[in-house]
Amino acid sequence: MTSPSRSYSLTLSCPDRPGIVHGVSGALVEVGANITESQQYGSPGTGSFFMRVALTTDAPAEDVEAALRPLAEEFGMDFSLAGTERRTRTIIMVSKAAHCLNDLLFQHRSGTLPIDIPVIVSNHRDLEGLAAFYGIEFRHIPVTPETKDAAEDALRELIAEHDVELVVLARYMQILSDQLCEDLLGRAINIHHSFLPSFKGARPYHQAHARGVKLIGATAHYVTGALDEGPIIEQEVIRVDHARTAEQLASIGRELEGRALVQAVQWHAEGRVLLDGRRTVVFN
């Protein structure tokens, strides 16, 4: 009997050169695959080639990977194959603001986000009730200058214990150490406000209001040691005018932050985001 058809997403990157698409297509034909979606991009800045293919086949994942390995060796290719039903194991980290966490949990429950959330981590207890409402374990890990190293060690233990693949900083108001940022490179997403011009420090929306800003927004990006300067995945922006109060700007900003973060997490979990140096390639 023929095995039931399986759906996969294939992502790959390698130095750009002729023959890659032809080679990938040929390898997939070998396992009887039907390509249902294909996107590719050659980066002129880095000379790298990126590709995402959605496919169906009766073959198991092991056979598909075996067909791709000779191609990977020939082209110096990194590739990843995942079943489309696969869900990304995700820890969400929060402090006191609830809006981003609530948006993520609502979209997760509604089935929009292909992630599993084994635990929510916070340096405060303010959002413990929200985690309980959604039936997700809440872990309180306080952070002080004296306990920062121990807190990050506790986080590492949770990541290992729950086989976590993605960490989402949903308005987590602590700076991760350079070492932890390096350990989580490409596997941690943060959200922050995004103004033109930019305002850092406390009460950014009030600073923006005082300067009469006309555009406000939010940026979701991968975490790096350079604060809020990691590769950007998604941005949201909206025009405002002089009639808006600082409180209204903050309210609009919260909505944009939640929207941008949810979209970034979804694209990452679906294997649509690839790193191209300091930039991202997003096949949406």
C-alpha positions as CSV (number, residue, x, y, z in Angstrom):
1,M,0.0,0.0,0.0
2,T,1.1,3.5,-0.7
3,S,1.9,5.7,2.3
4,P,-0.3,8.7,2.9
5,S,1.0,11.9,1.3
6,R,3.0,14.1,3.7
7,S,3.5,17.9,3.5
8,Y,6.9,19.4,4.2
9,S,8.6,22.8,4.0
10,L,12.2,22.8,2.8
11,T,14.5,25.8,3.4
12,L,18.0,26.1,2.2
13,S,20.9,28.5,1.8
14,C,24.3,28.3,0.0
15,P,26.7,30.3,-2.1
16,D,24.8,31.5,-5.2
17,R,25.7,29.8,-8.5
18,P,23.9,28.4,-11.5
19,G,22.0,25.1,-11.2
20,I,20.7,25.2,-7.7
21,V,17.0,25.4,-8.5
22,H,17.4,22.7,-11.2
23,G,19.3,20.5,-8.7
24,V,16.7,20.9,-5.9
25,S,13.8,20.2,-8.3
26,G,15.6,17.1,-9.6
27,A,16.2,15.7,-6.1
28,L,12.6,16.2,-5.1
29,V,11.4,14.5,-8.3
30,E,13.4,11.4,-7.2
31,V,11.2,11.0,-4.2
32,G,8.0,11.7,-6.1
33,A,7.5,15.1,-4.6
34,N,4.9,17.6,-5.9
35,I,6.1,21.2,-5.4
36,T,3.2,23.4,-4.2
37,E,5.1,26.6,-3.5
38,S,8.6,27.8,-4.3
39,Q,10.4,31.1,-3.5
40,Q,14.0,32.0,-4.0
41,Y,16.3,34.9,-3.6
42,G,19.9,35.6,-4.5
43,S,21.5,38.2,-2.2
44,P,23.8,40.6,-4.2
45,G,25.3,41.9,-0.9
46,T,26.5,38.5,0.4
47,G,26.5,36.4,-2.7
48,S,24.2,33.9,-1.0
49,F,21.2,32.0,-2.4
50,F,18.1,31.3,-0.3
51,M,15.1,29.1,-1.1
52,R,11.9,27.8,0.5
53,V,9.9,25.0,-1.1
54,A,6.6,23.6,0.1
55,L,6.0,20.1,-1.1
56,T,3.9,17.0,-0.7
57,T,5.2,13.4,-1.2
58,D,4.5,9.9,-0.1
59,A,8.1,9.5,0.9
60,P,9.2,9.8,4.6
61,A,11.3,12.7,5.6
62,E,14.4,10.4,5.8
63,D,14.1,9.6,2.1
64,V,13.7,13.3,1.2
65,E,16.8,14.3,3.2
66,A,18.8,11.4,1.7
67,A,18.0,12.7,-1.8
68,L,19.1,16.2,-0.8
69,R,22.4,15.3,0.9
70,P,24.5,14.9,-2.3
71,L,23.2,18.2,-3.5
72,A,24.1,19.8,-0.2
73,E,27.6,18.6,-0.5
74,E,27.9,19.7,-4.1
75,F,26.7,23.3,-3.5
76,G,27.9,23.8,0.1
77,M,24.3,23.9,1.2
78,D,22.6,24.1,4.6
79,F,19.1,22.8,4.5
80,S,16.2,22.1,6.8
81,L,13.2,19.9,6.2
82,A,10.2,20.1,8.5
83,G,6.7,18.6,8.4
84,T,4.1,21.4,8.0
85,E,2.2,20.0,11.0
86,R,5.3,20.4,13.2
87,R,4.9,23.0,15.9
88,T,7.9,25.0,17.3
89,R,8.6,24.6,21.0
90,T,8.5,28.2,22.3
91,I,9.2,29.9,25.7
92,I,7.6,33.4,26.1
93,M,9.4,35.8,28.4
94,V,7.5,38.8,29.9
95,S,7.8,41.4,32.6
96,K,4.7,43.4,33.5
97,A,3.1,44.6,30.2
98,A,0.4,42.1,29.1
99,H,-0.5,43.2,25.6
100,C,2.1,41.2,23.6
101,L,1.7,38.1,25.7
102,N,-2.1,38.3,25.4
103,D,-1.9,38.6,21.6
104,L,0.5,35.6,21.3
105,L,-1.6,33.4,23.6
106,F,-4.9,34.4,21.8
107,Q,-3.5,33.6,18.4
108,H,-1.9,30.4,19.7
109,R,-5.3,29.2,21.1
110,S,-7.1,30.2,17.9
111,G,-4.6,28.0,15.9
112,T,-2.9,30.8,14.0
113,L,0.5,30.3,15.5
114,P,2.1,26.8,14.9
115,I,3.9,26.8,18.2
116,D,3.7,24.9,21.5
117,I,4.3,27.0,24.7
118,P,5.4,24.7,27.5
119,V,6.1,27.6,29.9
120,I,6.0,31.4,30.3
121,V,8.9,33.0,32.2
122,S,8.8,36.3,33.9
123,N,10.9,38.4,36.3
124,H,7.7,39.5,38.0
125,R,4.4,37.8,39.0
126,D,2.0,40.3,37.5
127,L,1.0,38.1,34.5
128,E,0.8,34.8,36.4
129,G,-3.0,35.0,36.2
130,L,-3.0,35.5,32.5
131,A,-0.8,32.4,32.1
132,A,-3.2,30.4,34.3
133,F,-6.2,31.5,32.2
134,Y,-4.6,29.9,29.2
135,G,-3.5,26.8,31.1
136,I,0.2,27.4,30.7
137,E,2.9,26.9,33.3
138,F,4.3,30.2,34.7
139,R,7.8,30.3,36.0
140,H,8.9,33.3,38.1
141,I,12.6,33.9,37.8
142,P,13.5,37.2,39.6
143,V,16.4,39.2,38.2
144,T,18.7,41.5,40.1
145,P,22.3,42.6,39.3
146,E,23.5,40.0,41.8
147,T,21.3,37.2,40.5
148,K,21.4,37.8,36.7
149,D,23.9,35.0,36.0
150,A,21.8,32.5,38.0
151,A,18.6,33.7,36.4
152,E,20.1,33.0,32.9
153,D,21.3,29.6,34.0
154,A,17.8,28.8,35.2
155,L,16.5,29.9,31.7
156,R,19.0,27.6,30.0
157,E,17.8,24.7,32.2
158,L,14.2,25.4,31.1
159,I,15.2,25.6,27.4
160,A,17.0,22.2,27.7
161,E,14.2,20.6,29.8
162,H,11.4,21.5,27.4
163,D,13.4,21.1,24.1
164,V,12.8,24.8,23.3
165,E,13.6,26.0,19.8
166,L,12.4,29.6,20.1
167,V,12.5,32.2,22.8
168,V,10.1,35.2,22.5
169,L,10.8,38.4,24.5
170,A,7.2,39.8,24.7
171,R,8.1,43.1,26.4
172,Y,10.6,41.4,28.7
173,M,12.3,44.3,30.3
174,Q,15.7,42.8,31.0
175,I,18.8,42.9,28.8
176,L,20.2,39.4,28.0
177,S,23.9,38.9,28.4
178,D,26.1,38.8,25.3
179,Q,26.8,35.1,25.8
180,L,23.1,34.2,26.0
181,C,22.4,36.3,22.9
182,E,25.1,34.4,21.1
183,D,23.7,31.0,22.4
184,L,20.2,32.0,21.1
185,L,21.3,33.5,17.8
186,G,18.5,33.1,15.3
187,R,16.3,31.5,17.9
188,A,15.2,34.5,20.0
189,I,12.8,37.3,18.9
190,N,12.3,40.7,20.6
191,I,9.8,43.5,20.0
192,H,10.4,47.2,20.6
193,H,8.9,50.5,19.6
194,S,10.1,52.1,16.4
195,F,10.0,55.8,16.0
196,L,11.1,58.4,13.5
197,P,13.1,59.9,15.2
198,S,14.1,57.3,17.8
199,F,13.6,57.8,21.5
200,K,15.4,55.6,24.0
201,G,15.0,55.3,27.7
202,A,12.0,55.7,29.9
203,R,8.5,56.7,28.6
204,P,9.3,56.7,24.9
205,Y,5.8,57.5,23.9
206,H,5.8,60.6,26.0
207,Q,9.1,61.7,24.5
208,A,7.6,61.2,21.1
209,H,4.5,63.2,22.0
210,A,6.7,66.0,23.2
211,R,8.5,66.2,19.9
212,G,5.4,66.0,17.8
213,V,6.2,62.7,16.1
214,K,4.0,62.0,13.0
215,L,4.9,58.3,12.6
216,I,5.0,55.6,15.3
217,G,5.5,51.9,14.9
218,A,7.0,48.6,16.2
219,T,9.9,46.4,15.1
220,A,10.2,42.6,15.7
221,H,13.8,41.4,15.3
222,Y,16.2,38.7,16.3
223,V,18.1,39.2,19.5
224,T,21.8,40.1,19.3
225,G,24.2,41.5,21.8
226,A,23.7,44.9,20.2
227,L,20.5,46.1,22.0
228,D,17.5,46.4,19.6
229,E,19.7,46.2,16.6
230,G,19.3,42.6,15.5
231,P,18.1,41.5,12.0
232,I,14.6,42.8,11.4
233,I,11.8,40.3,10.7
234,E,8.7,42.6,10.7
235,Q,7.7,46.2,11.2
236,E,4.4,47.9,11.7
237,V,3.9,51.7,11.3
238,I,1.0,54.2,11.5
239,R,0.6,57.9,10.9
240,V,-0.5,60.1,13.9
241,D,-1.0,63.8,14.3
242,H,-0.8,66.6,16.8
243,A,-4.3,65.8,18.3
244,R,-3.1,62.5,19.8
245,T,-2.2,62.5,23.5
246,A,0.8,60.6,24.8
247,E,-1.6,58.0,26.3
248,Q,-3.2,57.5,22.9
249,L,0.2,57.1,21.3
250,A,1.1,54.4,23.9
251,S,-2.2,52.6,23.2
252,I,-1.7,52.6,19.5
253,G,1.9,51.5,20.0
254,R,0.8,48.5,22.1
255,E,-1.5,47.4,19.3
256,L,1.3,47.7,16.7
257,E,3.8,45.8,19.0
258,G,1.5,42.9,19.4
259,R,0.7,42.7,15.7
260,A,4.3,42.8,14.6
261,L,5.5,40.3,17.2
262,V,2.7,37.8,16.3
263,Q,3.6,38.0,12.6
264,A,7.3,37.6,13.2
265,V,6.7,34.5,15.4
266,Q,4.4,33.0,12.8
267,W,6.9,33.5,10.0
268,H,9.7,32.1,12.0
269,A,7.7,29.0,13.1
270,E,6.7,28.4,9.5
271,G,10.3,28.4,8.4
272,R,9.9,31.6,6.3
273,V,12.8,33.6,7.8
274,L,16.4,33.0,6.9
275,L,19.4,35.0,8.1
276,D,21.5,36.9,5.5
277,G,24.3,38.4,7.6
278,R,22.7,41.4,9.5
279,R,19.5,41.2,7.4
280,T,16.7,38.6,7.0
281,V,15.2,37.1,4.0
282,V,11.4,36.6,4.7
283,F,9.4,34.4,2.3
284,N,5.9,35.5,3.1
